[in-house]
Amino acid sequence: MEIKEKEQIRQRLMVYLSKYPSQNKGAQSIKNTSAGTISSIVNEHWENISDEMFRNISSQIGGQLDSSGWNVIETNAYKEMQFAMQDAQEWRNVTWIVGAAGCGKSTTARMYSESGREVYTILCSEDMKKSDFIREIALRIGVKTDGYSVRGMFDLIIRSIIQMDSPLLIFDEADKLTDIVFHYFVTLYNRLEDKCGMVFMSTDYIKRRMEMGLRYNKKGYNEIHSRIGRKFYELDPTEASDIYSICVANGITDKKSISDVVNEAQEYEFDLRRVKKAIHRAKRMGKC
C-alpha cells in the first residue's frame, strides 16, 4: 500500500474519531483492532502496522469516495430524512421513518452519520438475538462489553449515551427484528427519554406488523406505538424529477437516455438501486 493511500485512510480515520467523545471511544467502535493501533496511525507511526490492518480500518470508518464515481442527489425523500434525523438529534425525540425499498434510506443514514458527531447507525437483522442487538449498539458507540452480561452491557450503553452532548441512534431496517428484540425499544426509550434522539427506518411492512400487534394486543406493541407518537413519518415517493436530477449528476445528459432511465424507473417502482444500474448500463453503452 502506498504512503499516499495510508495518509488518506489516516485523514478519514481522524474525521471518524471526531464523532466520538474521545479517541479511545472511537477506537473501541472499530472491530479487530486496538486503541494502540489507532493511536499509532493517527500519529503516523506506521512501521509495524500491516497493509491488511489499514484495509480493515478503512472498510469500517466510512468517508471513502464511491469507487464507481456515483454522485448522491438530494431527492425529496433524502431531504425529508435529513430533516427528521436533524430534528430527532436536536430535540431528542423518537421518529419512525417509513419509505419504499430502494428510496435511499440506508444511504441517507450513512451520509448523515458520517457527517455528524455522536450519530450512530445500527443495522438490524432478523437473526439478531438480544445479546447481538445490545453488542451492536455497544460497538457503534465505542463501549467494550467483554465479560458483561446483557443487562450489564445495556447499563454501560445507557451510562455512555447520557454523558454525550447530542446523541442520535439510527436503527436501519428495524422492522426485521424479532418480537423479543423489538421489545427492547421500549426499555431503550424509557432509559433515554429526553436524553437521546432515536430514528427507526423501515419499509411500510412495519405498518402492517404494528396494526396486527395492536389488534391482538401483542406484548410491547402498544408501548412502542405510543413512544413514536402513534404515527409513522412516511416519505414522499421518488418522482421522475428526482430520477432526472440523478441522471444529470451522474453524467447522463442525452434526453433519450434520460427518458429511458426514467421509464425503467417507473416500471420498477422508482427503486434507486435499479436506477443506478440503468445509468451504469447507459454509460457503458455510450448513450450519454
Buried (B, 14 or more C-beta within 10 A) or exposed (E): EEEEEBEBBBEBBBEBBEBBBEBBBBBBBBEEBEBEBBEBBBEEEBEEBEEEBBEBBBEBBBBEEEEEEBEBBEBBBBEBBBEBBBBBBEEBBBBBBBBBBBBBBBBBBBBBBBEBBBBBBBBBBEEBEBEBBBBBBBBBBBBBBEEBEBEEBBEBBBEBBEEBEBBBBBBBBBBBBBEEBBBBBBEBBEBBEEEBBBBBBBBBEBBEBBEEBBEEEBEBBBBBBEBBEEEBBBBEBBBBEBBBBBBBBBEBEEEEBBEBBBEBBEEBEBBBEBBBBBBEBBBEEEBB
